[in-house]
Amino acid sequence: MIHALVIGLTLALVLGIIAHKLKLSPLIGYLIAGMLAAQPWWGEPVDSHIVEDFSHLGVVLLLFGVGLQFHIKDLIAVQKVAVPGALICMGACTGAGAIIFHFLGGEQSWLNSVMFGLCICVSSTVVLTRVLGDNRLLQTPTGHTAVGWLVVEDIFTILMLVLLPVIISGKELGPAIGSAGIKLTLLVLCIAFLGRKVMKKVLTYVSRSASSELFTLAVLVFALGFAVLAARGFDASMEFGAFLSGMVLGQSRFASRAASDALPMKDAFAVLFFVSVGMGFDFMGMLDYWPLTLATCGVAMLVKPITAYIVIRLLGKPLRMSLKTAASLSQIGEFSFILATLIATRYHILPGYAANVITGVAIITITLNAALYRFVPVIADRLEKRGIGAKKNVVSNVPPPSDEHHRILLVGYGPCGEIMSDILRKYDLEVVVLEMNIDTVNRLAKQGMPVLHGDARLRSILQMAGAEKAKAIIITTAAAPAHEIAESARGLNPHIVVMANTTYIRNARLLRSQGAETVFSGEEEAALSMASHTLRSLGATEEQVTRERYENRRRLTDAHKSATTGKR
């Protein structure tokens, strides 16, 4: 057992680091680690059954983590796009997958074909969040829409895990579903009751002991205990029981601590799940069914994103957001593995080569998705420059620049942007807001505030906002591409003052070197504010506090100038 764990985890660590360095998902490294671990090079063969047992534990904990981080509010916020979009997209992918498997998978029955299609209609949560995070899109409308889309797919996967035994049992569907529905209802009520009455009290008692080990152990006991309860007491899947326990815990005040203390254990076992999938992967076997492999890749990377793009556009969302959301969905991952493994090994509906093809397609699509996503903004820029899908001035209340008031362009209207706007307007400055969130744009327009819905990087949007005669452009959100916005603004007005907000000091230095006159770093401002408060509490005068803030700002500025001069 230890021999198998050491080889599998060591290879996963090394290849995961390499994949990260190559800007690919670590999942690629874990799957390849499994492929290498299965080779007869290690003195004695790695026991795949042991790895599979641990991987099952990883799947249970993976679903517990999904439940812990599942928030229905994320879905409600984007329900008008995510719910119909995800359902239509999953239906299109299931249908396309069923057709290609029926004709390219050896004349399979339509039940087998539909099951194959269901396995490839869900995207990877791990991959999507990683791609969006690397491109700084998780906290944008695009990120929120994609995450809400995934929530719908996650719910679908959970329902599949619940209904598979019923569908495959061969019993009359109506009574079987009714019986399963009663059992599942009782399971939900039981876990909700135990969660509120027992789990919370135990975790409260354990948390008072100030022992992180006991707290982690308690979380794992409840996660696995509820999973076993679901399987033994209610004939449901262990995965569904773990998901429910995660949901109950996620609604409590212990959610954040459980995520930080207990979920790293989940990550370790989840790695073993991907390693076990890789161990079962037969590359040559995938090549034997290369037409099916290529066709499945086409469904994941063409049918799914194209369908998603069309649906999102029909629902009135802009081209750039539609492209980015659709592109992030063009892959399959962990839930496809889970469904394919269960259907092929436990229920024997899919042949073994079908699960092997799905694994190969996952490796291909995850790799290509991470590599190709970086070109999506370039494609969107070129399309918009040609007038295809270019953002229009949704609100026509932006007056032309006048000589009576200084015009300030404000990019983003979050908490920082709102405070800046209120202060600047008090001094009779004309503020024009550029915002990507259409709901915020509509709200500000109703208030009579000059506002534009569009990407501040586009010259057409800046021209509508009056950048040629603006005194300054203030980028209030750290997620905005400040360098590109500054470059576009200076192309229209070389004398415009550029101010930007960023999170890290190192990013502030980079933005200053790229031409932004003034950059405010969250790290720097937090440090100075805390130091000022500490000095005041110890009796320092306001003059001393002001002098310290000035000296530290000057030191940071001089350090930046020295670094810039050294580079030159």
Rosetta blueprint (number, residue, H / E / L):
1 M L
2 I H
3 H H
4 A H
5 L H
6 V H
7 I H
8 G H
9 L H
10 T H
11 L H
12 A H
13 L H
14 V H
15 L H
16 G H
17 I H
18 I H
19 A H
20 H H
21 K H
22 L L
23 K L
24 L L
25 S L
26 P H
27 L H
28 I H
29 G H
30 Y H
31 L H
32 I H
33 A H
34 G H
35 M H
36 L H
37 A H
38 A L
39 Q L
40 P L
41 W L
42 W L
43 G L
44 E L
45 P L
46 V L
47 D L
48 S H
49 H H
50 I H
51 V H
52 E H
53 D H
54 F H
55 S H
56 H H
57 L H
58 G H
59 V H
60 V H
61 L H
62 L H
63 L H
64 F H
65 G H
66 V H
67 G H
68 L H
69 Q L
70 F L
71 H L
72 I H
73 K H
74 D H
75 L H
76 I H
77 A H
78 V L
79 Q H
80 K H
81 V H
82 A H
83 V H
84 P H
85 G H
86 A H
87 L H
88 I H
89 C H
90 M H
91 G H
92 A H
93 C H
94 T H
95 G H
96 A H
97 G H
98 A H
99 I H
100 I H
101 F H
102 H H
103 F H
104 L H
105 G L
106 G L
107 E L
108 Q L
109 S L
110 W H
111 L H
112 N H
113 S H
114 V H
115 M H
116 F H
117 G H
118 L H
119 C H
120 I L
121 C L
122 V L
123 S L
124 S L
125 T H
126 V H
127 V H
128 L H
129 T H
130 R H
131 V H
132 L H
133 G H
134 D H
135 N L
136 R L
137 L L
138 L L
139 Q L
140 T L
141 P H
142 T H
143 G H
144 H H
145 T H
146 A H
147 V H
148 G H
149 W H
150 L H
151 V H
152 V H
153 E H
154 D H
155 I H
156 F H
157 T H
158 I H
159 L H
160 M H
161 L H
162 V H
163 L H
164 L H
165 P H
166 V H
167 I H
168 I H
169 S L
170 G L
171 K L
172 E L
173 L H
174 G H
175 P H
176 A H
177 I H
178 G H
179 S H
180 A H
181 G H
182 I H
183 K H
184 L H
185 T H
186 L H
187 L H
188 V H
189 L H
190 C H
191 I H
192 A H
193 F H
194 L H
195 G H
196 R H
197 K H
198 V H
199 M H
200 K H
201 K H
202 V H
203 L H
204 T H
205 Y H
206 V H
207 S H
208 R H
209 S L
210 A L
211 S L
212 S H
213 E H
214 L H
215 F H
216 T H
217 L H
218 A H
219 V H
220 L H
221 V H
222 F H
223 A H
224 L H
225 G H
226 F H
227 A H
228 V H
229 L H
230 A H
231 A H
232 R H
233 G H
234 F H
235 D L
236 A L
237 S L
238 M H
239 E H
240 F H
241 G H
242 A H
243 F H
244 L H
245 S H
246 G H
247 M H
248 V H
249 L H
250 G H
251 Q L
252 S L
253 R L
254 F L
255 A H
256 S H
257 R H
258 A H
259 A H
260 S H
261 D H
262 A L
263 L H
264 P H
265 M H
266 K H
267 D H
268 A H
269 F H
270 A H
271 V H
272 L H
273 F H
274 F H
275 V H
276 S H
277 V H
278 G H
279 M H
280 G L
281 F L
282 D L
283 F H
284 M H
285 G H
286 M H
287 L H
288 D H
289 Y L
290 W H
291 P H
292 L H
293 T H
294 L H
295 A H
296 T H
297 C H
298 G H
299 V H
300 A H
301 M H
302 L H
303 V H
304 K H
305 P H
306 I H
307 T H
308 A H
309 Y H
310 I H
311 V H
312 I H
313 R H
314 L H
315 L L
316 G L
317 K L
318 P L
319 L H
320 R H
321 M H
322 S H
323 L H
324 K H
325 T H
326 A H
327 A H
328 S H
329 L L
330 S L
331 Q L
332 I L
333 G L
334 E H
335 F H
336 S H
337 F H
338 I H
339 L H
340 A H
341 T H
342 L H
343 I H
344 A H
345 T H
346 R H
347 Y L
348 H L
349 I L
350 L L
351 P L
352 G H
353 Y H
354 A H
355 A H
356 N H
357 V H
358 I H
359 T H
360 G H
361 V H
362 A H
363 I H
364 I H
365 T H
366 I H
367 T H
368 L H
369 N H
370 A H
371 A H
372 L H
373 Y H
374 R H
375 F H
376 V H
377 P H
378 V H
379 I H
380 A H
381 D H
382 R H
383 L H
384 E H
385 K H
386 R L
387 G L
388 I L
389 G L
390 A L
391 K L
392 K L
393 N L
394 V L
395 V L
396 S L
397 N L
398 V L
399 P L
400 P L
401 P L
402 S L
403 D L
404 E L
405 H L
406 H L
407 R E
408 I E
409 L E
410 L E
411 V E
412 G L
413 Y L
414 G L
415 P H
416 C H
417 G H
418 E H
419 I H
420 M H
421 S H
422 D H
423 I H
424 L H
425 R H
426 K H
427 Y L
428 D L
429 L L
430 E E
431 V E
432 V E
433 V E
434 L E
435 E E
436 M L
437 N L
438 I H
439 D H
440 T H
441 V H
442 N H
443 R H
444 L H
445 A H
446 K H
447 Q L
448 G L
449 M L
450 P L
451 V E
452 L E
453 H E
454 G L
455 D L
456 A L
457 R L
458 L L
459 R H
460 S H
461 I H
462 L H
463 Q H
464 M H
465 A H
466 G L
467 A H
468 E H
469 K H
470 A L
471 K L
472 A E
473 I E
474 I E
475 I E
476 T L
477 T L
478 A L
479 A L
480 A L
481 P L
482 A H
483 H H
484 E H
485 I H
486 A H
487 E H
488 S H
489 A H
490 R H
491 G H
492 L H
493 N L
494 P L
495 H L
496 I L
497 V E
498 V E
499 M E
500 A E
501 N E
502 T E
503 T L
504 Y L
505 I H
506 R H
507 N H
508 A H
509 R H
510 L H
511 L H
512 R H
513 S H
514 Q L
515 G L
516 A L
517 E L
518 T E
519 V E
520 F E
521 S E
522 G H
523 E H
524 E H
525 E H
526 A H
527 A H
528 L H
529 S H
530 M H
531 A H
532 S H
533 H H
534 T H
535 L H
536 R H
537 S H
538 L L
539 G L
540 A L
541 T L
542 E H
543 E H
544 Q H
545 V H
546 T H
547 R H
548 E H
549 R H
550 Y H
551 E H
552 N H
553 R H
554 R H
555 R H
556 L H
557 T H
558 D H
559 A H
560 H H
561 K H
562 S H
563 A H
564 T H
565 T H
566 G H
567 K H
568 R L
